[in-house]
Amino acid sequence: MPGTRWLDEEEQHTWRSYLRTSQLLQEALERQLQRDSGMPHAYYMILVVLSESPGRTMTMTELSAILQYSVSRLSHAVSRLEEKSWVRRLKRPEDRRTTVAELTDEGFAALVEAAPGHVEEVRRVLFDPLTPGQVRQFGEILDTILSAFEYHRAAEAERSPALDAAAQ
């Protein structure tokens, strides 16, 4: 394909190291949470996001967007969390079409119990191998990448209505 900007040797090495590291990190976090708390990492993340939101509630749409979960994946996970009485779904009184997920006291207690082991595993596999300077640099690098994603997402959202109007 003409014009393809192929990765050079250093970029290829960095890309593959990132992929492997990301995979190993996710596997380590998943293993630790399953072993110590009996919950998948995805459920833990739902509990965390709800615990940090006002009133420990959030619409399913907002929760899906923050976690980058599909609506069906989130709905399935919340159903499992409801079975454990960790989350409940409610309709907003002012808008019965909107479903809100609410973290229960039991769910908050499960999160409080799971958090120390999870944080220790994050520290062990991600931060302990780095110097404080490398941690700062890593954070700056991730912030730069996230900013680029947000910029492209915003630009795409601006173009989308124009493309929809042009198609009509």
C-alpha positions as CSV (number, residue, x, y, z in Angstrom):
1,M,0.0,0.0,0.0
2,P,1.7,3.2,-1.1
3,G,2.0,5.9,1.6
4,T,1.9,3.4,4.5
5,R,4.1,4.6,7.3
6,W,5.6,1.3,8.4
7,L,7.0,0.9,11.9
8,D,10.8,1.0,12.1
9,E,12.6,-1.5,14.2
10,E,12.5,0.5,17.4
11,E,8.8,1.3,17.0
12,Q,8.0,-2.4,16.2
13,H,9.9,-3.5,19.3
14,T,8.0,-0.9,21.4
15,W,4.6,-1.8,20.0
16,R,5.1,-5.5,20.6
17,S,6.5,-4.8,24.1
18,Y,3.4,-2.7,24.8
19,L,1.0,-5.4,23.6
20,R,2.7,-8.1,25.7
21,T,2.9,-5.9,28.8
22,S,-0.7,-4.9,28.5
23,Q,-1.8,-8.5,28.1
24,L,0.3,-9.6,31.1
25,L,-0.9,-6.7,33.2
26,Q,-4.6,-7.5,32.5
27,E,-4.0,-11.2,33.2
28,A,-2.3,-10.5,36.5
29,L,-5.1,-8.2,37.7
30,E,-7.8,-10.6,36.6
31,R,-6.1,-13.5,38.4
32,Q,-5.6,-11.6,41.6
33,L,-9.2,-10.3,41.8
34,Q,-10.6,-13.7,41.0
35,R,-8.4,-15.5,43.5
36,D,-8.8,-13.0,46.4
37,S,-12.3,-11.5,45.8
38,G,-14.0,-13.9,43.4
39,M,-14.8,-11.1,40.9
40,P,-13.6,-10.4,37.4
41,H,-11.7,-7.1,36.8
42,A,-14.6,-5.8,34.7
43,Y,-16.9,-6.1,37.8
44,Y,-14.4,-4.4,40.0
45,M,-14.1,-1.5,37.5
46,I,-17.9,-1.0,37.5
47,L,-17.9,-0.9,41.4
48,V,-15.0,1.6,41.4
49,V,-16.7,4.0,38.9
50,L,-20.0,3.8,40.8
51,S,-18.3,4.4,44.1
52,E,-16.7,7.6,42.8
53,S,-19.9,9.0,41.3
54,P,-22.3,11.3,43.3
55,G,-24.7,9.2,45.3
56,R,-22.9,6.1,44.0
57,T,-25.2,6.2,41.0
58,M,-24.8,6.7,37.2
59,T,-26.9,6.2,34.2
60,M,-26.1,3.0,32.3
61,T,-25.2,5.1,29.2
62,E,-22.7,7.2,31.2
63,L,-21.2,4.0,32.8
64,S,-20.8,2.3,29.4
65,A,-19.1,5.4,28.0
66,I,-16.6,5.8,30.9
67,L,-15.7,2.1,31.0
68,Q,-15.7,1.7,27.2
69,Y,-18.0,-1.3,27.5
70,S,-20.6,-2.2,25.0
71,V,-24.2,-1.8,26.2
72,S,-24.7,-5.5,26.1
73,R,-21.5,-6.3,28.0
74,L,-22.3,-3.7,30.7
75,S,-25.9,-5.0,31.0
76,H,-24.7,-8.6,31.4
77,A,-22.1,-7.5,34.1
78,V,-24.7,-5.4,36.0
79,S,-27.1,-8.4,35.9
80,R,-24.4,-10.5,37.6
81,L,-23.7,-7.7,40.1
82,E,-27.5,-7.5,40.8
83,E,-27.5,-11.2,41.6
84,K,-24.8,-10.6,44.3
85,S,-26.9,-7.5,45.6
86,W,-23.9,-5.3,44.8
87,V,-25.6,-3.1,42.3
88,R,-29.3,-2.3,41.6
89,R,-30.9,-0.8,38.5
90,L,-33.5,1.9,38.9
91,K,-35.6,4.1,36.6
92,R,-35.2,7.8,37.0
93,P,-38.4,9.3,38.3
94,E,-38.2,12.3,36.0
95,D,-37.4,10.2,33.0
96,R,-38.6,6.6,33.1
97,R,-36.7,5.8,29.9
98,T,-33.3,6.3,31.7
99,T,-31.9,3.4,33.7
100,V,-29.5,4.2,36.6
101,A,-27.1,1.8,38.2
102,E,-26.6,2.3,41.9
103,L,-23.9,0.8,44.1
104,T,-25.4,-0.8,47.1
105,D,-23.9,-0.9,50.6
106,E,-23.1,-4.6,50.0
107,G,-21.3,-3.7,46.8
108,F,-19.4,-0.9,48.4
109,A,-18.3,-3.3,51.2
110,A,-17.2,-5.8,48.5
111,L,-15.2,-3.1,46.8
112,V,-13.6,-2.0,50.1
113,E,-12.6,-5.6,50.8
114,A,-11.2,-6.1,47.3
115,A,-9.3,-2.8,46.9
116,P,-6.2,-3.4,49.1
117,G,-5.2,-6.6,47.2
118,H,-6.0,-5.0,43.9
119,V,-3.9,-1.9,44.6
120,E,-1.0,-4.1,45.9
121,E,-1.1,-6.1,42.6
122,V,-1.1,-2.9,40.5
123,R,1.8,-1.6,42.5
124,R,3.7,-4.9,42.2
125,V,3.3,-5.4,38.4
126,L,3.2,-1.8,37.2
127,F,4.9,0.7,39.6
128,D,7.4,-1.2,41.6
129,P,9.7,-2.0,38.6
130,L,9.9,1.8,37.8
131,T,11.8,4.6,39.4
132,P,9.7,7.7,40.5
133,G,11.0,9.6,37.5
134,Q,9.9,6.8,35.2
135,V,6.5,6.8,36.8
136,R,6.1,10.5,36.1
137,Q,7.4,10.0,32.5
138,F,5.0,7.1,32.0
139,G,2.1,9.2,33.2
140,E,3.0,12.0,30.9
141,I,3.2,9.6,27.9
142,L,-0.2,8.1,28.7
143,D,-1.7,11.6,29.1
144,T,-0.3,12.5,25.7
145,I,-1.8,9.4,24.1
146,L,-5.2,9.9,25.8
147,S,-5.3,13.5,24.7
148,A,-4.7,12.5,21.1
149,F,-7.6,9.9,21.4
150,E,-9.9,12.6,22.9
151,Y,-9.0,15.1,20.2
152,H,-9.7,12.6,17.4
153,R,-12.9,11.5,19.1
154,A,-14.1,15.1,19.3
155,A,-13.2,15.8,15.7
156,E,-15.0,12.7,14.6
157,A,-18.1,13.7,16.6
158,E,-18.1,17.1,14.9
159,R,-17.8,15.5,11.4
160,S,-20.5,12.9,12.1
161,P,-23.5,15.3,12.1
162,A,-22.1,16.9,8.9
163,L,-21.8,13.5,7.2
164,D,-25.3,12.6,8.3
165,A,-26.7,15.8,6.9
166,A,-24.8,15.3,3.6
167,A,-26.2,11.8,3.3
168,Q,-29.8,13.0,3.5
